[in-house]
Amino acid sequence: MVDVGGKPVQRRVAKAMGFIEMADSTIKLIAENNVKKGDVLGVAEVAGIQAAKRTSELIPLCHPLQLSQIQVKAKLEKDGVQVTAAVSCVDRTGVEMEALTAVSVALLTVYDMCKAVDEKMKIRDIALVEKQKRDV
C-alpha cells in the first residue's frame, strides 16, 4: 500500500455505475417479484452496501476506510438493471474502489439471482462517474 500518512484529511466522495442486460422475460419476473431467490433489486442493493464495506479485504492494496455513507440503487430499465453507488468518507484517500466494488457485487448478485432463468445476461459499463475531495 502507498503511504497516505502525509496527505490531508478531506471529505471524499465517489460515484460509480454499471448495467446488466437481460431478456424481457427476466425483466418481467423482477418487476413482478417472481424470481425464485426473492427481491432481486433489494438484495442487490444490500449486497452492494456489504461489498463497499469490505473492499479493503477484497482488493489487496486498498486502505481500510471509515466510510460515512454508502448508497446503492438498483433500478429496473427496459433492457436490464442499472446499479449506481455513492460512497463517502472523511479520510486521506479516496473511495473510488469502494463505489466500484459496490456496483460490481450488486450486479453479480443480480446475475446470481437470475441465472436460472436467463443464460445470456451481460454485465457491462462498470465505470467511475464522479469523484470529489473537499477540505473539511
SETORSE-67443 format. One record per residue: residue number from 1; residue in three letters; x, y, z of N, C-alpha, C, O in turn. Coordinates in pm, 1 decimal, always signed. Each point is the difference from the previous one (the first is absolute). Last residue first. Layout:
+------+-------+----------+----------+----------+----------+----------+----------+----------+----------+----------+----------+----------+----------+
| voba | pavex |     n_px |     n_py |     n_pz |    ca_px |    ca_py |    ca_pz |     c_px |     c_py |     c_pz |     o_px |     o_py |     o_pz |
+------+-------+----------+----------+----------+----------+----------+----------+----------+----------+----------+----------+----------+----------+
|  NUM |   ala |        X |        Y |        Z |        X |        Y |        Z |        X |        Y |        Z |        X |        Y |        Z |
...
+------+-------+----------+----------+----------+----------+----------+----------+----------+----------+----------+----------+----------+----------+
REM end
This chain:
+------+-------+----------+----------+----------+----------+----------+----------+----------+----------+----------+----------+----------+----------+
| voba | pavex |     n_px |     n_py |     n_pz |    ca_px |    ca_py |    ca_pz |     c_px |     c_py |     c_pz |     o_px |     o_py |     o_pz |
+------+-------+----------+----------+----------+----------+----------+----------+----------+----------+----------+----------+----------+----------+
|  136 |   val |  -1208.0 |  +1976.4 |   +483.6 |    -99.8 |     -0.5 |   +107.6 |    +28.9 |   +106.9 |   +101.9 |    -73.8 |    +14.0 |    +97.5 |
|  135 |   asp |   +173.7 |    -91.9 |   -660.1 |    +54.3 |    +22.0 |   +133.8 |   -112.7 |     +1.2 |   +101.4 |   -110.4 |    +46.7 |    -28.0 |
|  134 |   arg |    +61.9 |   -331.1 |   -423.3 |    -14.5 |   +136.8 |    +51.2 |    +62.4 |     +8.4 |   +137.4 |     -4.8 |    -94.7 |    +78.5 |
|  133 |   lys |    -61.1 |   -235.1 |   -558.7 |    +64.5 |    +14.3 |   +130.2 |     -7.4 |   +146.5 |    +36.9 |    +28.5 |    +88.3 |    -80.9 |
|  132 |   gln |   -264.7 |   -476.9 |   -294.2 |    +20.9 |   +132.8 |    +56.3 |    +85.8 |    -11.6 |   +125.2 |     -0.1 |   -101.8 |    +69.2 |
|  131 |   lys |   -205.1 |   -178.3 |   -549.4 |    +74.2 |     -4.3 |   +127.3 |    +28.3 |   +143.2 |    +41.7 |    +24.5 |    +88.0 |    -82.6 |
|  130 |   glu |   -334.8 |   -416.3 |   -304.1 |    +27.9 |   +125.5 |    +71.0 |    +89.4 |    -28.5 |   +120.4 |    -13.3 |   -102.9 |    +66.4 |
|  129 |   val |   -116.9 |   -236.6 |   -380.7 |    -61.0 |   +114.2 |    -69.8 |    +26.4 |   +133.2 |    +68.6 |    -22.4 |   +105.9 |    -58.7 |
|  128 |   leu |   +217.4 |   -646.7 |    -14.6 |     -3.3 |   +110.7 |    +95.1 |    -54.9 |   +121.0 |    -74.5 |    +51.1 |    +36.2 |   -106.0 |
|  127 |   ala |   -177.9 |   -542.1 |    -53.9 |    +91.0 |   +114.9 |    -11.7 |    -16.1 |    +94.6 |   +118.2 |   -107.6 |    +13.2 |    +58.3 |
|  126 |   ile |    -72.5 |   -485.5 |   -353.6 |    +32.5 |    +38.0 |   +137.6 |   +104.5 |   +111.0 |     -7.7 |   +106.9 |    -18.1 |    -58.2 |
|  125 |   asp |   -346.2 |   -233.3 |   -318.1 |     +6.2 |   +144.5 |    +26.9 |    +19.2 |    +36.1 |   +146.6 |    -55.7 |    +99.5 |    +46.5 |
|  124 |   arg |   -142.4 |   -589.0 |   -143.1 |    +79.0 |    +91.0 |    -83.2 |     +3.9 |   +140.2 |    +60.2 |    -75.7 |    +34.1 |    +91.0 |
|  123 |   ile |   -105.6 |   -599.5 |    -70.8 |    +38.3 |   +112.6 |    +84.8 |    +89.6 |    +89.9 |    -82.8 |    +94.1 |    -47.1 |    -63.9 |
|  122 |   lys |   -475.6 |   -321.4 |    -97.1 |   +133.2 |    +57.1 |    -18.0 |    +18.0 |   +116.9 |    +94.4 |    -77.6 |    +95.5 |     -2.2 |
|  121 |   met |   -254.3 |   -578.2 |   -102.0 |    +20.2 |   +131.2 |    +61.1 |   +143.0 |    +45.4 |    -23.2 |    +92.0 |    -81.4 |     -8.4 |
|  120 |   lys |   -329.3 |   -341.8 |   -127.2 |    +67.4 |    +92.6 |    -90.9 |    +18.0 |   +139.6 |    +58.5 |    +24.5 |    +94.8 |    -74.6 |
|  119 |   glu |   -263.9 |   -492.9 |   +258.8 |   +140.1 |    -38.5 |    -19.0 |    +78.0 |   +100.6 |    -83.4 |   +120.3 |    -17.7 |    -19.3 |
|  118 |   asp |   -579.5 |    -17.2 |   +343.9 |    +55.5 |    +81.2 |   -109.1 |   +149.8 |    -29.7 |    -13.0 |    +80.6 |    +48.0 |    +79.6 |
|  117 |   val |   -366.1 |   -249.0 |   +257.3 |   -101.4 |    +30.4 |   -101.2 |    +54.5 |    +77.0 |   -120.0 |    -72.0 |    +21.3 |    -97.6 |
|  116 |   ala |   +337.7 |   -159.4 |   +480.0 |    -79.8 |   -119.3 |    -28.9 |   -102.4 |    +24.0 |   -111.2 |    -44.7 |    -94.3 |    -65.2 |
|  115 |   lys |   +324.5 |   +447.0 |   +250.4 |    +69.7 |    -88.0 |    -94.4 |    -79.4 |   -125.3 |    -36.2 |    +20.4 |    -56.0 |   -107.7 |
|  114 |   cys |   -106.9 |   +446.9 |   +425.4 |    -77.8 |    -18.8 |   -123.2 |    +59.8 |   -102.9 |    -95.0 |    -60.1 |    -28.5 |   -103.6 |
|  113 |   met |   +253.1 |   +167.9 |   +532.5 |   -141.1 |    -22.3 |    +30.3 |    -82.9 |    -34.2 |   -123.7 |   -106.6 |    -60.5 |    +11.1 |
|  112 |   asp |   +574.6 |   +170.8 |    -47.1 |    -19.2 |   -122.8 |    +76.2 |   -147.6 |    -31.8 |    +21.8 |    -41.7 |   -115.1 |    -11.9 |
|  111 |   tyr |   +153.6 |   +527.5 |   -193.0 |    +32.8 |   -113.5 |    -86.4 |    -28.2 |   -131.8 |    +72.1 |    -66.4 |    -88.3 |    -54.3 |
|  110 |   val |    +29.4 |   +479.9 |   +304.2 |   -110.8 |     -9.9 |    -96.5 |    +22.4 |   -122.1 |    -89.7 |    -91.7 |    -78.8 |    -23.0 |
|  109 |   thr |   +441.0 |   +175.8 |   +305.0 |   -113.2 |    -53.0 |    +75.9 |   -123.2 |    -13.3 |    -88.7 |    -71.5 |   -100.0 |     +6.5 |
|  108 |   leu |   +456.4 |   +306.7 |   -178.4 |    +21.2 |   -143.8 |    +12.1 |   -114.0 |    -66.7 |    +76.3 |    -36.3 |   -114.0 |    -29.1 |
|  107 |   leu |    +33.4 |   +581.6 |     +4.4 |    -29.9 |    -59.6 |   -130.7 |    +21.4 |   -150.7 |     +1.1 |    -78.7 |    -73.7 |    -59.4 |
|  106 |   ala |   +196.2 |   +309.4 |   +447.3 |   -145.3 |    +10.3 |    -19.6 |    -40.4 |    -63.5 |   -133.3 |    -99.0 |    -72.8 |     -7.0 |
|  105 |   val |   +556.2 |   +110.0 |    +98.1 |    -62.1 |   -107.3 |    +77.9 |   -152.2 |     +5.7 |    -10.3 |    -64.9 |   -104.5 |     -2.7 |
|  104 |   ser |   +311.7 |   +446.8 |   -216.4 |    +36.5 |   -131.6 |    -53.5 |    -71.4 |   -112.8 |    +73.6 |    -56.7 |    -89.3 |    -63.0 |
|  103 |   val |    +11.7 |   +536.7 |   +221.3 |    -71.7 |    -21.5 |   -125.9 |    +26.5 |   -140.9 |    -52.9 |    -92.8 |    -70.0 |    -40.6 |
|  102 |   ala |   +332.6 |   +197.8 |   +423.8 |   -143.4 |     -6.5 |    +30.2 |    -80.5 |    -30.7 |   -126.5 |    -87.0 |    -87.1 |     +0.9 |
|  101 |   thr |   +545.9 |   +171.3 |    -46.7 |    -24.8 |   -132.5 |    +57.0 |   -147.4 |    -17.4 |    +32.2 |    -56.2 |   -107.0 |    -23.4 |
|  100 |   leu |   +200.0 |   +528.7 |   -124.7 |     +7.8 |    -98.2 |   -108.7 |    -27.2 |   -141.9 |    +49.7 |    -64.1 |    -79.0 |    -69.3 |
|   99 |   ala |    +86.9 |   +424.4 |   +390.8 |   -116.3 |    +20.6 |    -87.3 |     -1.9 |   -101.8 |   -113.4 |   -105.1 |    -56.1 |    -31.0 |
|   98 |   glu |   +478.9 |    +54.1 |   +315.3 |   -118.9 |    -41.9 |    +75.0 |   -126.2 |    +14.6 |    -85.7 |    -86.1 |    -88.0 |     +0.5 |
|   97 |   met |   +498.0 |   +246.1 |   -166.9 |     -5.6 |   -146.2 |     -3.3 |   -122.0 |    -53.3 |    +74.7 |    -57.2 |   -102.0 |    -38.5 |
|   96 |   glu |   +144.0 |   +570.8 |    +42.1 |    -35.8 |    -47.8 |   -133.3 |    -16.9 |   -151.7 |     -3.7 |    -95.7 |    -51.7 |    -57.6 |
|   95 |   val |   +203.5 |   +395.0 |   +420.2 |    -91.8 |   -113.0 |    +13.0 |    -45.9 |    -52.7 |   -136.3 |   -107.4 |    -59.0 |    -11.7 |
|   94 |   gly |   +578.8 |   +351.5 |   +221.1 |   -133.6 |     +0.1 |    -58.1 |    -75.6 |   -131.0 |    +14.0 |    +53.3 |   -100.5 |    +47.3 |
|   93 |   thr |   +319.5 |   +324.8 |   +305.3 |     -1.8 |    -59.4 |   -133.4 |   -144.4 |    -18.8 |    -44.4 |    -92.3 |     -0.6 |    +81.4 |
|   92 |   arg |   +207.5 |   +180.9 |   +347.5 |   +116.9 |    +44.8 |    -77.3 |     +6.0 |    -57.2 |   -141.2 |    +87.4 |    +37.2 |    -78.4 |
|   91 |   asp |   -553.7 |    +66.9 |   +379.7 |   +123.3 |    -76.2 |    +16.7 |   +108.7 |    +56.1 |    -91.0 |    -16.9 |   +105.7 |    -60.9 |
|   90 |   val |   -536.6 |   -131.7 |   +163.5 |    +94.1 |   +107.3 |    +30.3 |   +130.5 |    -70.7 |    +34.0 |    +13.4 |    -61.1 |   +106.0 |
|   89 |   cys |   -445.1 |   -105.0 |   -436.5 |    +73.8 |    -12.5 |   +125.2 |    +76.6 |   +129.5 |    +23.2 |     +7.0 |    +86.1 |    -87.7 |
|   88 |   ser |   -403.4 |   -362.9 |   -271.7 |    +73.0 |   +115.1 |    +52.1 |    +69.2 |    -34.5 |   +130.8 |    -37.8 |    -92.7 |    +71.6 |
|   87 |   val |   -246.3 |   -105.3 |   -557.0 |    +68.0 |    -31.8 |   +125.4 |    +74.3 |   +124.2 |    +46.1 |    +57.0 |    +72.4 |    -81.5 |
|   86 |   ala |   -452.6 |   -282.4 |   -292.7 |    +69.0 |   +120.5 |    +47.5 |    +55.2 |    -31.7 |   +137.9 |    -71.2 |    -48.7 |    +87.8 |
|   85 |   ala |   -146.5 |   -226.8 |   -556.4 |    +47.7 |     +1.4 |   +138.6 |    +70.4 |   +131.6 |    +26.7 |    +74.3 |    +50.9 |    -83.9 |
|   84 |   thr |   -435.0 |   -336.5 |   -289.8 |    +83.7 |   +114.9 |    +32.1 |    +39.2 |     -9.2 |   +147.2 |    -76.4 |    -48.2 |    +83.6 |
|   83 |   val |   -141.1 |   -280.4 |   -513.3 |    +37.9 |    +16.6 |   +140.3 |    +88.1 |   +123.2 |    +12.0 |    +93.7 |    +19.0 |    -77.6 |
|   82 |   gln |   -481.9 |   -259.5 |   -281.3 |   +109.5 |    +94.6 |    +20.3 |    +25.5 |    +12.5 |   +149.4 |    -93.0 |    +14.9 |    +79.3 |
|   81 |   val |   -147.6 |   -403.0 |   -422.5 |     +5.8 |    +65.9 |   +130.6 |   +122.6 |    +90.6 |     +3.6 |   +111.3 |    -41.9 |    -31.9 |
|   80 |   gly |   -415.6 |   -121.9 |   -418.3 |    +80.2 |    -58.7 |   +106.2 |     -9.3 |    +76.4 |   +130.1 |    -99.7 |    +66.7 |    +27.6 |
|   79 |   asp |   -118.5 |    +57.0 |   -447.6 |    +81.3 |   -110.1 |    -50.6 |    +91.2 |    -62.1 |   +106.6 |    +91.9 |    -74.9 |    -33.2 |
|   78 |   lys |   -409.3 |   +439.4 |   +119.6 |    -69.1 |    -77.0 |   -104.6 |    +80.7 |   -119.3 |    -49.5 |    -58.3 |    -96.5 |    -49.3 |
|   77 |   glu |   +145.0 |   +249.4 |   +552.9 |    -11.4 |    +76.8 |   -125.0 |    -63.6 |    -89.2 |   -105.7 |    -27.6 |   -117.3 |    +25.3 |
|   76 |   leu |    +98.7 |   +146.7 |   +550.7 |    -41.3 |    -77.6 |   -115.6 |    -19.8 |    +93.2 |   -119.3 |    -72.7 |    +99.0 |     +8.6 |
|   75 |   lys |   +405.0 |    -33.0 |   +429.2 |   -120.3 |    +49.4 |    -68.0 |    -27.9 |    -84.5 |   -123.9 |    +88.2 |    -22.0 |    -83.0 |
|   74 |   ala |   +210.9 |    +72.3 |   +579.0 |    -20.0 |    -88.1 |   -115.5 |   -134.9 |    +36.8 |    -61.6 |   -103.7 |     -4.4 |    +66.2 |
|   73 |   lys |   +477.6 |   +249.3 |   +292.6 |   -134.0 |     -3.0 |    -58.3 |     +0.3 |    -90.2 |   -122.6 |    +77.6 |    +21.9 |    -93.0 |
|   72 |   val |   +222.1 |   +137.7 |   +568.4 |     -2.2 |    -85.5 |   -118.1 |   -143.8 |     -7.1 |    -48.3 |    -91.1 |    -28.7 |    +77.7 |
|   71 |   gln |   +437.5 |   +318.5 |   +285.4 |   -131.8 |     -8.5 |    -61.8 |    +13.3 |    -85.5 |   -125.2 |    +83.5 |    +27.6 |    -86.2 |
|   70 |   ile |   +201.2 |   +115.7 |   +565.2 |     -3.4 |    -84.2 |   -119.0 |   -144.0 |     -1.9 |    -48.5 |    -91.6 |    -34.4 |    +74.8 |
|   69 |   gln |   +440.8 |   +321.3 |   +304.1 |   -127.4 |    -21.6 |    -69.1 |    +21.7 |    -89.8 |   -121.0 |    +99.8 |    +11.3 |    -71.2 |
|   68 |   ser |   +247.6 |    +81.5 |   +387.6 |   -106.5 |    +72.4 |    +69.7 |   -135.2 |    -16.0 |    -68.0 |   -103.7 |    +21.7 |    +62.7 |
|   67 |   leu |   +595.9 |   -319.8 |     -5.5 |    -98.8 |    +57.5 |    -91.6 |   -110.9 |    +67.4 |    +79.4 |    -46.9 |    -52.8 |   +100.8 |
|   66 |   gln |   +565.6 |    -82.2 |    -16.9 |   -119.4 |    +16.8 |    +81.6 |   -103.6 |    +70.0 |    -87.9 |     -1.4 |   +122.8 |     -8.1 |
|   65 |   leu |   +416.1 |   -446.7 |   -176.7 |    -51.1 |   +135.5 |    +25.1 |   -122.2 |     -4.7 |    +90.0 |    -75.2 |    -97.4 |     +0.2 |
|   64 |   pro |   +544.6 |   -198.2 |   -195.4 |   -128.6 |     -9.3 |    +70.8 |    -44.1 |   +141.3 |    +40.2 |    +77.4 |    +76.2 |    +57.8 |
|   63 |   his |   +232.2 |   -164.2 |   -495.0 |     +2.8 |    +34.0 |   +142.1 |   -136.7 |    -26.5 |    +62.3 |   -102.5 |    +26.4 |    -62.9 |
|   62 |   cys |   +320.0 |   -288.4 |   -374.7 |    -91.0 |   +106.3 |    +44.8 |    +13.9 |    +22.1 |   +150.1 |    +16.0 |    -94.2 |    +77.6 |
|   61 |   leu |   +204.9 |   -247.2 |   -368.5 |    +73.8 |   +122.4 |    +34.0 |    -89.7 |   +117.3 |    +37.8 |    +46.4 |   +113.8 |     +7.1 |
|   60 |   pro |   -219.2 |   -575.7 |   -123.2 |   +116.3 |     -9.0 |    +89.9 |    +64.0 |   +133.0 |    +40.6 |    +43.1 |    +12.1 |   +114.7 |
|   59 |   ile |   -555.2 |   -139.0 |   -209.1 |    +99.8 |    +60.2 |    -88.7 |   +127.1 |    +17.1 |    +82.6 |     +2.1 |    +81.9 |    +91.9 |
|   58 |   leu |   -366.3 |   -271.8 |   +133.3 |     -7.1 |    -62.6 |   -132.4 |   +109.2 |    +48.0 |    -95.1 |    +51.5 |    -78.1 |    -80.0 |
|   57 |   glu |   -124.4 |   +248.0 |   +526.2 |    +24.4 |   -143.4 |    +16.6 |     +5.9 |    -71.5 |   -134.2 |    +58.1 |   -107.9 |    -10.8 |
|   56 |   ser |   -167.6 |   +569.3 |    +40.5 |   +142.5 |    -17.2 |    +33.9 |    +34.9 |   -146.2 |    +26.9 |   +117.5 |    -36.6 |     -4.3 |
|   55 |   thr |   -575.7 |   +156.7 |    -88.3 |    +88.9 |    +18.0 |   -114.7 |   +146.3 |    -25.5 |    +34.7 |    +70.6 |    -66.2 |    -76.0 |
|   54 |   arg |   -515.8 |    +48.5 |   +326.8 |   +104.6 |   -102.8 |     +6.0 |   +103.7 |    +14.8 |   -110.8 |    +77.9 |    -92.0 |    -24.4 |
|   53 |   lys |   -471.8 |   +376.3 |    +81.3 |    +59.9 |     -5.0 |   +133.3 |   +117.1 |    -96.8 |     +8.0 |    +82.5 |    +10.6 |    +90.7 |
|   52 |   ala |   -340.9 |    +20.5 |   -489.0 |    +74.1 |   +125.4 |    +20.3 |    +72.3 |     -2.6 |   +134.4 |   +114.1 |    +45.2 |    +10.0 |
|   51 |   ala |   -404.8 |   -403.8 |   -106.2 |   +124.8 |     -5.1 |    -76.4 |    +83.7 |   +125.4 |    +20.3 |   +121.5 |     -8.4 |    +17.6 |
|   50 |   gln |   -557.7 |    -18.1 |   +171.3 |    +93.9 |    -88.9 |    +69.7 |   +135.8 |     -2.0 |    -70.6 |   +104.4 |     +1.1 |    +65.2 |
|   49 |   ile |   -446.9 |   +235.3 |   -276.7 |    +39.8 |    +67.6 |   +123.9 |   +101.4 |    -84.5 |    +76.0 |   +102.0 |    +51.0 |    +46.2 |
|   48 |   gly |   -295.9 |   -242.1 |   -427.3 |    +90.9 |   +108.3 |    -35.9 |    +50.1 |    +75.4 |   +121.8 |   +117.6 |    +35.6 |     +7.3 |
|   47 |   ala |   -447.9 |   -366.0 |    +51.0 |   +128.3 |    -62.0 |    -34.8 |   +103.4 |   +106.6 |    -36.6 |   +116.7 |    -10.9 |    +37.6 |
|   46 |   val |   -559.6 |   +150.1 |    +36.3 |    +64.3 |    -36.7 |   +126.2 |   +136.8 |    -63.6 |    -26.1 |    +95.4 |    +27.0 |    +73.0 |
|   45 |   glu |   -354.0 |    +75.3 |   -450.0 |    +39.2 |   +122.8 |    +69.5 |    +71.8 |    -30.6 |   +130.4 |   +102.5 |    +60.9 |    +30.6 |
|   44 |   ala |   -287.6 |   -420.9 |   -274.8 |   +117.2 |    +55.9 |    -67.9 |    +48.4 |   +126.9 |    +69.2 |   +120.6 |    +20.2 |    +14.2 |
|   43 |   val |   -521.4 |   -217.9 |   +133.6 |   +115.1 |    -80.3 |    +40.6 |   +127.7 |    +54.5 |    -63.7 |   +104.4 |     +5.1 |    +65.1 |
|   42 |   gly |   -507.9 |   +200.0 |   -194.1 |    +29.2 |    +23.1 |   +142.0 |   +122.1 |    -76.0 |    +47.7 |    +84.8 |    +55.3 |    +70.1 |
|   41 |   leu |   -246.4 |   -128.3 |   -512.2 |    +54.2 |   +135.4 |    +14.9 |    +38.4 |    +28.7 |   +144.3 |   +105.9 |    +57.6 |    +25.2 |
|   40 |   val |   -309.4 |   -480.4 |   -127.2 |   +129.0 |    +16.8 |    -66.9 |    +59.9 |   +137.5 |    +27.5 |   +116.9 |    +10.2 |    +37.3 |
|   39 |   asp |   -454.7 |   -330.2 |   +236.4 |     -0.3 |   +139.7 |    -46.4 |   +136.8 |    +36.1 |    -57.3 |    +91.7 |    +36.2 |    +73.7 |
|   38 |   gly |   -186.3 |   -563.3 |    -57.2 |    -53.1 |   +112.5 |    +76.7 |     +9.2 |   +134.7 |    -70.1 |     +5.0 |     +8.4 |   -122.7 |
|   37 |   lys |    +97.8 |   -485.4 |    -22.8 |    +90.7 |    +35.9 |   +109.8 |    -45.6 |   +123.3 |    +77.1 |    +58.4 |    +32.1 |   +103.5 |
|   36 |   lys |   -300.7 |   -197.5 |   -494.7 |     -3.4 |    -96.7 |   +110.9 |    +86.2 |    +38.5 |   +118.7 |    -36.2 |    -28.1 |   +114.3 |
|   35 |   val |   -208.8 |   +380.6 |   -438.6 |   +124.8 |    -76.3 |     -8.8 |     +6.1 |    -90.0 |   +123.9 |    -23.3 |    +46.0 |   +111.7 |
|   34 |   asn |   -326.9 |   +286.7 |   -218.7 |    -23.0 |   -143.4 |    -14.9 |   +127.6 |    -80.3 |    -22.8 |     -6.7 |   -114.5 |    -44.8 |
|   33 |   asn |   -149.8 |   +616.2 |    +80.9 |    +57.1 |    -64.9 |   +118.3 |    -25.8 |   -150.9 |     +0.1 |    -37.1 |    -58.1 |   +102.0 |
|   32 |   glu |    -55.2 |   +394.9 |   -454.1 |   -112.7 |    -63.2 |    +70.9 |    +43.3 |    -70.3 |   +128.8 |    -81.1 |    -63.8 |    +67.1 |
|   31 |   ala |   +404.5 |   +274.8 |   -346.8 |   -103.3 |   +102.1 |    +22.8 |   -117.5 |    -54.6 |    +80.6 |    -58.8 |    +71.0 |    +81.6 |
|   30 |   ile |   +401.7 |   -368.7 |   -223.7 |    +48.7 |    +91.1 |   +104.2 |   -107.6 |   +102.1 |    +35.3 |    -24.9 |    +26.2 |   +117.7 |
|   29 |   leu |    -68.4 |   -317.8 |   -474.1 |     +4.8 |    -73.8 |   +126.7 |    +45.1 |    +89.6 |   +115.2 |    -56.5 |     -5.4 |   +109.3 |
|   28 |   lys |    +69.0 |   +186.3 |   -544.5 |   -138.3 |    -16.5 |    +47.3 |     -3.9 |    -74.2 |   +133.9 |    -74.2 |    +38.4 |    +90.4 |
|   27 |   ile |   +485.1 |     +1.7 |   -309.7 |    -41.5 |   +131.3 |    +50.1 |   -141.0 |     -8.7 |    +57.6 |    -29.1 |    +57.4 |   +104.9 |
|   26 |   thr |   +187.9 |   -431.8 |   -327.0 |    +66.1 |    +14.5 |   +129.8 |    -38.3 |   +132.8 |    +64.5 |    -25.3 |     +6.4 |   +120.3 |
|   25 |   ser |   -123.3 |    -95.6 |   -557.4 |    -69.0 |    -88.6 |    +94.0 |    +60.5 |     +9.8 |   +140.6 |    -71.8 |    -11.3 |    +99.4 |
|   24 |   asp |   +275.0 |   +245.0 |   -461.7 |   -126.4 |    +61.8 |    +40.3 |    -73.2 |    -85.2 |   +103.9 |    -59.8 |    +53.3 |    +93.5 |
|   23 |   ala |   +591.1 |   -105.8 |   -118.5 |   -116.5 |    -25.3 |    -84.5 |   -123.8 |    +70.4 |    +55.3 |    -11.3 |    +24.9 |   +120.0 |
|   22 |   met |   +498.6 |   +182.1 |    -10.1 |    -70.5 |   -125.6 |    +19.9 |   -121.2 |     -7.9 |    -91.5 |    -41.3 |    +99.2 |    -60.0 |
|   21 |   glu |   +530.8 |   +199.5 |   +235.4 |   -102.0 |    -23.8 |   -102.8 |    -65.0 |   -134.2 |    +26.6 |    +65.2 |    -94.6 |    +44.1 |
|   20 |   ile |   +196.0 |   +450.5 |   +292.3 |    -10.2 |   -139.4 |    -41.4 |   -116.5 |    -12.7 |    -97.9 |   -114.7 |    +30.6 |    +32.7 |
|   19 |   phe |   +471.3 |   +384.7 |   +183.8 |   -124.9 |    -47.0 |    -59.9 |     +8.7 |   -149.8 |    -26.5 |   +107.3 |    -53.3 |    -28.0 |
|   18 |   gly |   +124.3 |   +514.8 |   +333.7 |    +18.3 |   -118.5 |    -83.0 |   -135.2 |    -51.2 |    -44.3 |   -103.7 |    +45.5 |    +48.3 |
|   17 |   met |   +401.5 |   +389.5 |   +241.8 |   -119.8 |    -56.8 |    -62.2 |    +38.2 |   -126.2 |    -76.0 |   +116.2 |    -21.0 |    -34.8 |
|   16 |   ala |    +71.4 |   +402.4 |   +454.7 |    +24.1 |    -95.4 |   -108.0 |   -133.3 |    -52.1 |    -50.7 |   -101.7 |     +5.4 |    +69.1 |
|   15 |   lys |   +359.2 |   +408.1 |   +267.4 |   -121.7 |    -60.1 |    -54.4 |    +37.9 |    -89.6 |   -117.0 |    +84.9 |    +34.9 |    -82.0 |
|   14 |   ala |   +148.7 |   +232.1 |   +553.3 |    +13.7 |    -64.6 |   -130.3 |   -133.8 |    -61.1 |    -39.5 |    -73.6 |    -52.7 |    +83.4 |
|   13 |   val |   +344.4 |   +412.6 |   +302.0 |   -124.1 |    -54.5 |    -54.8 |    +32.3 |    -64.4 |   -133.8 |    +77.9 |    +54.7 |    -78.1 |
|   12 |   arg |   +166.7 |   +180.3 |   +560.6 |    +14.6 |    -71.7 |   -126.7 |   -133.5 |    -59.3 |    -40.6 |    -70.8 |    -58.2 |    +82.2 |
|   11 |   arg |   +320.8 |   +447.6 |   +267.1 |   -125.2 |    -70.3 |    -29.9 |    +12.9 |    -58.4 |   -140.2 |    +26.8 |    +72.6 |    -95.6 |
|   10 |   gln |   +420.4 |     -5.1 |   +390.5 |    -98.5 |    +73.1 |    -79.5 |   -128.0 |    -81.5 |    -11.2 |     -0.8 |   -121.2 |    +21.4 |
|    9 |   val |   +533.0 |   +163.3 |   +220.7 |   -131.5 |    -62.3 |    +13.4 |    -99.7 |    +88.9 |    -73.5 |     -8.8 |   +120.1 |    +25.8 |
|    8 |   pro |   +533.5 |   -128.6 |   -173.2 |    -98.9 |    +59.6 |    +90.1 |   -129.0 |    -81.6 |     +4.0 |    -37.7 |    -64.4 |    -97.9 |
|    7 |   lys |   +536.2 |   -153.9 |    +17.7 |   -105.8 |    +69.2 |    -73.7 |   -100.0 |    +61.5 |    +98.0 |    -18.0 |    -52.1 |   +110.0 |
|    6 |   gly |   +402.5 |   -232.1 |     +3.1 |    +29.3 |   +142.3 |    -12.9 |   -107.0 |    +78.7 |    -73.8 |     +9.8 |   +122.2 |    -10.6 |
|    5 |   gly |    -32.8 |   -604.9 |    +79.5 |     +8.7 |    +66.8 |   +129.4 |    +25.1 |   +149.2 |     -8.2 |    -42.1 |    +74.0 |    +88.9 |
|    4 |   val |     -2.2 |   -457.2 |   -418.0 |    -84.4 |   +119.8 |    -11.5 |     +5.5 |    +82.9 |   +128.1 |    -76.4 |    +95.3 |    +15.5 |
|    3 |   asp |   +361.0 |   -506.3 |   -299.5 |     -8.5 |    +73.9 |   +125.8 |    -81.3 |   +127.1 |    -22.6 |    +41.6 |    +89.2 |    -74.0 |
|    2 |   val |   -101.9 |   -563.5 |   -205.4 |    +75.5 |   +124.7 |     +2.1 |    -21.2 |    +69.3 |   +134.2 |   -102.6 |    -19.3 |    +65.2 |
|    1 |   met |    +95.8 |   -521.6 |   -140.1 |    -84.7 |   +118.2 |     +0.0 |    +88.6 |   +123.5 |     +0.0 |   +110.7 |     -0.3 |    +53.8 |
+------+-------+----------+----------+----------+----------+----------+----------+----------+----------+----------+----------+----------+----------+
REM end
